[in-house]
Amino acid sequence: MSQTFASLAIRNYRIYALGAIVSNVGTWMGRVGQDWVVLTELTDHSASALGIVTGLQFLPMLLLAPWTGAVTDRYPKRLLLLVTQALLGLTALVGGLLVITGTAQLWHFYTLALMTGIATAFDNPARQTFVSEMVPRERLANAVALNSASFNLGRLVGPAVAGVMIAAIGTGPTLLANALTFAAVILALTMLTASELTPAPRVTGRGSALEGLRYVRGRPDIVLVLILIFVLGTFGMNFQITIALMATQVFGKGSEEYGLLGSIMAVGSLSAALLAARRGTPRLRVLLLSLVGFTAAAAAAALSPTYWTFAVALAFCGLTALTTMTTANAMVQMRTDPEMRGRVMALYMAIFFGGTPLGAPIIGWVGDVLGARWTIGIGALAVGLTLVAVSFWLARHENVQVSYSSQRRPRVRVSTAPTHDLPEAAR
């Protein structure tokens, strides 16, 4: 088997990945369906309402992170995933039934978004860290990248399928189809061979949640990654809002063209995930370079004069954003002690996705006041300015020099003197 798909040689991971692909397709169908209901059926293209729905969906990740991480480190991850996947399927089922019966109201979708967010707050750290129980350490980076590839394969197929289904049979059946796909992950989890899993050491003790925060505070290499991920997630990764606004307000397109944009962006994301699967140890220089590329791609998307130039820019946004996410995820997991991994990854997910409740309403307000293009432009500005600040901080406080050059191909050169606080992060 090729290096790109090395983790699929492991039976447990192969079964899990197959179920995840089906569920990921459904998840993206559900997201497109939810956004289309809120934007066109429950409101008159309200960017603020869409921002509130998105914010409520991610708010629990921010508020519950210390506890969800502690639960992940304390209980069997496979059991947690069975519970969370069942709850997520139930919320999708309720949303579909409300739309089909014609009883859906905006507050219903606010409530469902919040309930989905609570279940996801427990699901994400369990799902992220469960990978390390299925594959050996030397294949962890590969498995993380393949997980991202699976997610973005769903992102590639799901929006396009949702666009066609919404146009043909409506949003209600589309949401119900998403509910059915959660059965694929539940079935896969029940088929895994328990004796071939390598569970991380289970943690006990009431103070375990706070221990995760103290652990991260003493790790500047992890803190640096979290800062970069926070800015990207809060201001740069609100494409759930920005694509909908650009498609409808700027380019005057319908549901099929809107779904197509999500698929085009996923082409870049899927390419990045497969490239990441071939890389070995994740490096800070790759993280910085991908953020430089994202800044340029997001600026190009905000300034795009036509639907198709916007689509091309989105593909590069997907490529660079996913490179950032897979690199950061693998860096944090591989540098964290196994018994702390659940709490650290819960904090990671809280910072990345939990910034959305802060950013989404702001992005929605910007869209209403300044126009749809600024919802993307503000992300390019925020990430670009953060990169400049981080580069100066590394050079002045951690004896790390970051230089950006673009001769034959773009490169980020990171040089560092020996330092106790940054043993691996800047190499």
Secondary structure by P-SEA (a helix, b strand, c coil): ccccccccccaaaaaaaaaaaaaaaaaaaaaaaaaaaaccccccccaaaaaaaaaaacaaaaaaaaaaaaaaacccaaaaaaaaaaaaaaaaaaaaaaaaaccccaaaaaaaaaaaaaaaaaaaaaaaaaaaaaccccaaaaaaaaaaaaaaaaaacaaaaaaaaaacccaaaaaaaaaaaaaaaaaaaaacccccccccccccccaaaaaaaaaaaacaaaaaaaaaaaaaaacccccccaaaaaacccccccaaaaaaaaaaaaaaaaaaaaaaaacccccaaaaaaaaaaaaaaaaaaaacccaaaaaaaaaaaaaaaaaaaaaaaaaaaaaccccaaaaaaaaaaaaacccccccaaaaaaaaacccaaaaaaaaaaaaaaaaaaaaaaaaccccbbbbbbbccbbbbbbbbccccccccccc
